[in-house]
Amino acid sequence: MKIVDMKVRTVAIPTTCQLRHNTGVHPGYFIRNVLELVTDEGIVGLGEVGGGDQRGALMKLKPRIVGLDPFHLEVIKLKVLRSIYYLSNARLYGAIEIACLDIQGKALGRPMCDLLGGAVRDRVALMGEISWRYDRPGGDDDTRAEDLVEQCEQLYAELGVKTVKMKGGVVDPDVEVRVMELCRQRMGPNFGLRIDANGVWSVATAVRIGRRLEPLGLEYFEDPAWGIEGLAAVRRQVRIPIATNMYPAKFDDLGPAIRLGAMDVVLTDLHYWEGPRGVKDLCAVLRTFNLGVGMHSGAEFGIEMSAMLHTACTIPEMRFAGDAIYNYLTDDIIVGGKMRYEGGCLRVPTGPGLGVTLDEEKMAKYERYYAEKGDYYARFHQDPRRPDWYPIVGGM
């Protein structure tokens, strides 16, 4: 079997609101690139990656993989990710590996998870994310701690999630602590709580806030300060497990982060960690050092959500509910539409391969929507309500 063609399309799907984060605002839609690898046997594998319009970057890699066997992932990784440093991009390689594993599963008539060691669970628990929103349903903006607590209650009622994570570092840190305190009061002692500052707080602020959060029994404190040194400094002074999807977010940084004691939990990602097989490699290292394993969300659509579920279901020690902001999407590009939550979980598709199929009518619709709205990554780090604002790491 040989890869004979690669096609890439960029699509955008509206979200239920504009989502604020500490370095800008998602402006009411998410963007993803859909990759199709075509083989000489007529099997088509699907992959997906975010980061704005990546069509040009992916197509530069096409000559390096056409003619290769999709089962020969080590050769593909060498040619895409290792050989030429200025073309090396783990995010793009991750999409290619997902598509190759989809091909392999379809060729063998087996679900992707069987290629990764086999499932230890048939569904994956996901958390709900609560964020400061502009243009939320009803038209208002979130301005009070109580607004985010209402989101928490809604996610529990509608999706059955048993954990929420607050996307922090957006407003006054003391207000965000108040959100966590109110959630604990409203949801009770056994409901999972997390907060993620995405590294924007200074170490001093992260320590002060962390100490206020200690009595709440958070599952973890995610990226409270910038860099490996920042996380290590906070971890030494705060009695909450430190989690990260930023430092480390690649194998080059994993050894230094472990030596410095920077984190307790690493949130896996199919792109940062070089595809589903790379995530399995990461988990072997984390197991060796008795570190926790979670799952990061990158605003994925149905193709990557399926790949995440297939990967997560093969990792026995992944006990934390996975990150997800899937609930903010208004639609999906796969046949059958959005996957449905069952008691805070999504079922692992049964295959073969990823177990999902593109809805070509939806693809055409959301290609047009992307062409209309455009790539927002040039304005991602802006705030439409505050035109002169810009993010300052360590500014809080």
Buried (B, 14 or more C-beta within 10 A) or exposed (E): BEBEEBBBBBBBBBBBBBBBBBBBBBBBBBBBBBBBBBBEEEBBBBBBBBBBBBBEBBEEBBEBBBEBBBBBBEEBBEBBBEEEEEBEBBBBBBBBBBBBBBBBBBBBEBBBBBBBEEBEBEBBBBBBBBBBBBBBEEEEBBEEBEBBBBBBBBBBEEBBBBBBBBBBBBBEBEBBBBBBBBBBEBBEEEBBBBBBBBBBBBBBBBBBBBEBBEEBEBBBBBBBBBBBBBBBBBBEEBEBBBBBBBBBBBBEBBEBBBEBEBBBBBBBBBBBBBBBBBBBBBBEBBEEEEBBBBBBBBBBBBBBBBBBBBBBBBBEEBEBBBBBBBBBBEBBBBEEEBBEBEEBBBBBBEBBBBBBBBBEEBBEBBBEBBEEBBBBBEEBBBBBEEEEEEBEBBEB
